[in-house]
Each structure stands twice: as C-alpha cells, then as structure tokens.
Amino acid sequence: MRGVETIDSELRLVAALRCAARERGEPLPSTAPMDELLDERLTHLAAGSARMRAPLSIRKLPRQ
C-alpha cells in the first residue's frame, strides 16, 4: 500500500489539473481518480487508527 504522502501528492496533482482546465475554460476532468485516491487514503488512515486503539501502555509512540 502506498503512503499517505504519495496519495496526497497525487491528489494535489489531480486538483491542479482540474484548476488549470477550469482557468482555460475547458471541460473539467472526471472526479473519479480523486474519489479513488480519497478512498485509498481513507483505507490507509483507518488501518493506522486501528493501531491507535491499543491501550496506551502497549502502544509505541513516536519520540518527539
């Protein structure tokens, strides 16, 4: 599975392409690729939140 950073980067690219098309008065590209990326991002984040539901005593928290 790709990381959230990669998915976010692709979302920014799709958004930029839609913005450019709108500025040129062209038809907007489908939102289907954006929907798929958002679904993938949600799946990735949901998997991460399952780890965060573990009791604090057994969680490995990142050092700051």
N, C-alpha and C positions, 0 to 999 in steps of 0.2 A: 504494500500500500504506500502511496506517495505521502509525503509530509504535508502538513497544513501550509507551510511556507510556499511549497511548489503550487499547491492548489490556489492559494491566494494570489500568487504571481499570475497564474493563468486567468483567474477571474479579473484581475486588473487589465490584462491584455484584451479580453473579450469586451470589457467595458470601454476601453479606449477605442476599439474598432467600432463599436456602436456609436460612440460620441462623434468620431470622425465622419461616419456615414450621415449622422444627423446634421452636422455642420455643413456638409456638402449637399444636403437636400436629397440624399439617396435613400432608398428603402432601407429600413433597419434590418440587420441580420436577425435570424431567429434567436429566441432566448433559450432554446433547447440546450445548447452547450453550457450556458450559465446555470441552468437548472440542474444539469448532470453534475457540474462541479460543486454546486452547493450541496447536493445530496451526498456526494463523496466526502465533502468537508464535514457534514453533519455526522456521517458514519464514523469518521476518524475521531471527531471530538467525543462522540458517545462512547467509543471504546476507551478513550482516555478518562472519561468521567467515571467509568466503572471501577477503574483502579483507585480513584479518589474516594470511593465509598468505603474503602477498607478502614478499619479502626486506626486512629492516629498512631497508636503505639506500634503498628506493623508497617505503616507507610514509610517509604523512603522519600523524604522531602529534599528538594534541591538545596544545596548550600548557597547562601547569598553573600 
